[in-house]
Amino acid sequence: MSGLPRLQHKYAISTGVFLLVTIAAVMFITLVPLLFLLYQTFFTPEYAGNLAVFTLKNYVSVFTDPATLTVLKNSTEFAFGSSFVALFVGGTMAWVTERTRTPGRQWMYLVNMVPLILPGILVTMAWVFLLSPKIGLLNLLVTKLFFLNKPPFNVYSMGGMIWIQGIHWAPFAFITLAGTFRAMNPDLEEAATVSGAGIWNSLRMVTLPINLPAILSLFLILLVRGLENFVVPAVVGIPAGIDVFTSRIYEAVAKSYPANLGLASTYSVVLMIVTGIGLGLYYMATRESSSFATITGKGYRARLIDVGKWRYATVAIYALYVMVAVLLPLIMLIWVSITPYSMAISGKNFHLVTLNNYVEVFNYPGVVGAMFNTVYLSFFASLIIVMLGVMTSFIVVKMKLKGGRILDVLGTLPLTFPGTVVGVALATLYLRLPVAIYGTVWILLIAFVTRFLPYGIRAANSSLLQVHAELEEAAAISGASLVRTLVMITLPVVLSGMVGTFIYVMTLVIREFPSVVLLYGPQSRVIAVQLFEMWESAAFNQAAALGVLMILFLSALALLMRRFQAKES
Amino acid sequence: MEVLGKGRLCKTVFSVCVSWLALVTLTGMAAAAPAGVEQLAGYKGKDREQVLIEGAKKEGALSVYSAMNAKDSKPMVDGFSKRYPFIKIDLFAGRGEDVVARLITEQKGRKYNADTFDAPTINVEKLRREGLLVPYYTPAQDTYNKKHIDPNRYWVPIYHNILTFVYNTNEIKDPPKTWQDLLDPKWKGRLTVEDTDEVWVINFYKAWGEAKARDYFTRLGKQDLKIVHGHSVMQQMLIAGEVMSSPTQYLHQAIADKKTGAPLNFVIMAPMVVGPEGMTLLKNAPHPHAALLFIDYATSREGQALIYGRGRNVAYPGMDPYVKDADLLIDDPAISLDNFEYWQKLFKDLLIVPNRRR
């Protein structure tokens, strides 16, 4: 595979502009926080008139502290475990949805949005109320139902941590893989089935290997998210005595004075190394890019497998998934939002049910403006992220530009930047530049794109690997410019996969807090700030009400988008 | 690039550089500390309020950075606006450590937005050390109990964060009366501590002396404590009965939730540790007159009554029954800031490590 044919000279300018814009945008977005972060790792914090001095102490303490090993072991176990759970659960659901004729499949996208919108703290608390040995609703039910003498689940354990994180991220796996499975030409799978391979074998021998780029990308993101998660370890890990390395970052930033951004940054250098290794493996695995290209010039229509009698099994899988991953936490959350304080779901408490929390949410100073800001910011941030992701990946995967991978790595690294560091880096820069965007929605937009660009780039990269070069070659031979090829051929083909990414990134933006809190201004409050403030001031029931409102709102938005999509096609 | 030509390009770059330099110098000059914030801050004359009002009218605006949640501060801020309608208020609220991080970044970048800042004094002390605060006079310093105000006049408390024993009334029928009661074997397995409450241990060491405090916490550490992270998590778990009781939970939150009918109660212990919410004046405040008016108001009887009405514990003399007669240990943040690692390790060794479940 030699990439795209040489371009006709007359299009050199448009190609040059395209390259320049993309490269400049990615560098602008990623280099500022990266350089700031690396600087922090080598210097002592500047405070109270003490100047910053060069030091290697951060690296020494991260890499030689014997406690690092234990926390690293816990973190790794947690991250790998939860990634596998998310991948397995989400992947299964995606395959059933995109490949089988199971009733109700058209609702799966919408259903999967629900847990995505919820902030980790609310989901984690919901699971504590479900799985705690003492008060957990599920424990009580199962114990009564099967006459057990001991509650079967203990949320305060590594297993509990893995479960909460894994099931919360399963919808992300679902959305990513569903897009990939849909774009995949089913001929190969069918060939396998025709040769008598059976569903399991065709899955193992064809579906998995052919979707390897997407699965690897997904796994890398899940892994890093697991490594940097603090909410789940804080709420259920600390009571169980399980220490993870994000609690060190928390102590360094929030508890110590001067705030030790250097140590926090050094921990994220460890994450960068992990990411680097992950990307290296990804490049090795996807070296033969043509073997993943299932979208060719030949027309095809994704034919669905008639699961026949297995239909009952797949419907049962659906029901179980929706029950466990969506309904249980959601019911818990709705219950919290309509009660004055946390209490057991029980008939004798029904007389206390109230809508007061919802009234209180709307009485909160500035909440309506925050909702408005959140909606359009998340929309535009996601749009930019998806576009920039496709543009970058086009350069890397299709044009195979020399050094393109540097761009790919650079765009993926922000995955490891702590939100606080991104916030401080952007504030420090824009307070010194003569552009007055500090405290406005513009700086928030930059922060969002920085934080979540990796999701766009990884998704686009694996999507583009699916598109066979013959499509673009045909366009080029017909005299289309490179930019025209991208817009008219590549983009429409990968669009269905990227819609999932778009929705997903939107939910990430809506939940983002740590960078925002350092950057927003009186006119640019967002919902996440509001929600966190409610949670911190112990207004848990109101925070839950706000969470439920966000779900309602985004579901309405998703339904609208579905309508729109249906019309388009 | 071709279009511009080399000469044009150089000129453009040059003019951009020059205008940037000019801009940076100008903003730098405009942002320099307004002359006399220090003098104004110490002004005690009879016409003080008149002087402040005159000045504030010219300033016309005020920017408040606060660690109090927006809902609790709103009645007080509204009260202030009603009294001084010519001052437009911008409120920025967030967690103490977030507001501090933001303020320090802003002031280092010469963005002098903030006029006043209120947060638990541990965060106030960070700003004081950065040299960003200025000592001030406010009438409350003459009327408040001397124990509650900063002798160096950098802050006056607008409310108290009081840590005390809080319990779930369905789980605990025989609450303790004194701290010593908690050492009784019957409390084994019934107590939960928050894993970052070093301030609790520090102040008992200060009040009781090292020997007595070490003995107390060593024995408490053997009571099969459960560990939780975060006071908000703890509060929800207390209400739900997941946590039976905690010796270090916020009194005002317990009072507020008890009012909603939650099965919670608290014990007024002696002594109780207090982290005051200190109100401060920024050295580079762009609206110092308005800022001082605001500080006067927040610490006045009227302002304090509005904060008290939100369920906060206030220091205004005689107003809050829980503060009035209580034996309070007002935290001195300098101690924990100077030796944080020492206290953190001590806290972990005494209370967390003996209760590790893995």
Chai-1 contact restraints between the chains, C-beta under 6 A:
chainA,res_idxA,chainB,res_idxB,connection_type,confidence,min_distance_angstrom,max_distance_angstrom,comment,restraint_id
A,A48,B,R129,contact,1.0,0.0,6.0,A-B,restraint_1
A,A48,B,E130,contact,1.0,0.0,6.0,A-B,restraint_2
A,S132,B,E242,contact,1.0,0.0,6.0,A-B,restraint_3
A,K134,B,E242,contact,1.0,0.0,6.0,A-B,restraint_4
A,I135,B,A240,contact,1.0,0.0,6.0,A-B,restraint_5
A,I135,B,G241,contact,1.0,0.0,6.0,A-B,restraint_6
A,I135,B,E242,contact,1.0,0.0,6.0,A-B,restraint_7
A,A234,B,H229,contact,1.0,0.0,6.0,A-B,restraint_8
A,V235,B,V233,contact,1.0,0.0,6.0,A-B,restraint_9
A,I238,B,D195,contact,1.0,0.0,6.0,A-B,restraint_10
A,I238,B,I227,contact,1.0,0.0,6.0,A-B,restraint_11
A,I238,B,H229,contact,1.0,0.0,6.0,A-B,restraint_12
A,P239,B,I227,contact,1.0,0.0,6.0,A-B,restraint_13
A,P239,B,V228,contact,1.0,0.0,6.0,A-B,restraint_14
A,A240,B,R357,contact,1.0,0.0,6.0,A-B,restraint_15
A,G241,B,R356,contact,1.0,0.0,6.0,A-B,restraint_16
A,G241,B,R357,contact,1.0,0.0,6.0,A-B,restraint_17
A,G241,B,R358,contact,1.0,0.0,6.0,A-B,restraint_18
A,A254,B,E97,contact,1.0,0.0,6.0,A-B,restraint_19
A,S256,B,F340,contact,1.0,0.0,6.0,A-B,restraint_20
A,Y257,B,K126,contact,1.0,0.0,6.0,A-B,restraint_21
A,Y257,B,L337,contact,1.0,0.0,6.0,A-B,restraint_22
A,P340,B,T260,contact,1.0,0.0,6.0,A-B,restraint_23
A,Y341,B,I239,contact,1.0,0.0,6.0,A-B,restraint_24
A,Y341,B,D257,contact,1.0,0.0,6.0,A-B,restraint_25
A,Y341,B,T260,contact,1.0,0.0,6.0,A-B,restraint_26
A,Y341,B,A262,contact,1.0,0.0,6.0,A-B,restraint_27
A,S342,B,Q236,contact,1.0,0.0,6.0,A-B,restraint_28
A,S342,B,I239,contact,1.0,0.0,6.0,A-B,restraint_29
A,S342,B,A240,contact,1.0,0.0,6.0,A-B,restraint_30
A,P365,B,A70,contact,1.0,0.0,6.0,A-B,restraint_31
A,P365,B,K74,contact,1.0,0.0,6.0,A-B,restraint_32
A,V424,B,T105,contact,1.0,0.0,6.0,A-B,restraint_33
A,A427,B,T105,contact,1.0,0.0,6.0,A-B,restraint_34
A,T428,B,T105,contact,1.0,0.0,6.0,A-B,restraint_35
A,L431,B,G109,contact,1.0,0.0,6.0,A-B,restraint_36
A,L431,B,K111,contact,1.0,0.0,6.0,A-B,restraint_37
A,R432,B,G109,contact,1.0,0.0,6.0,A-B,restraint_38
A,P434,B,W20,contact,1.0,0.0,6.0,A-B,restraint_39
A,P434,B,L23,contact,1.0,0.0,6.0,A-B,restraint_40
A,V517,B,G94,contact,1.0,0.0,6.0,A-B,restraint_41
A,V517,B,D98,contact,1.0,0.0,6.0,A-B,restraint_42
A,L518,B,R102,contact,1.0,0.0,6.0,A-B,restraint_43
A,P522,B,D90,contact,1.0,0.0,6.0,A-B,restraint_44
A,E533,B,N69,contact,1.0,0.0,6.0,A-B,restraint_45
A,W535,B,S232,contact,1.0,0.0,6.0,A-B,restraint_46
A,E536,B,R95,contact,1.0,0.0,6.0,A-B,restraint_47
A,E536,B,S232,contact,1.0,0.0,6.0,A-B,restraint_48
A,S537,B,N69,contact,1.0,0.0,6.0,A-B,restraint_49
A,A538,B,S232,contact,1.0,0.0,6.0,A-B,restraint_50
A,A538,B,Q235,contact,1.0,0.0,6.0,A-B,restraint_51
A,A538,B,Q253,contact,1.0,0.0,6.0,A-B,restraint_52
A,F540,B,Q236,contact,1.0,0.0,6.0,A-B,restraint_53
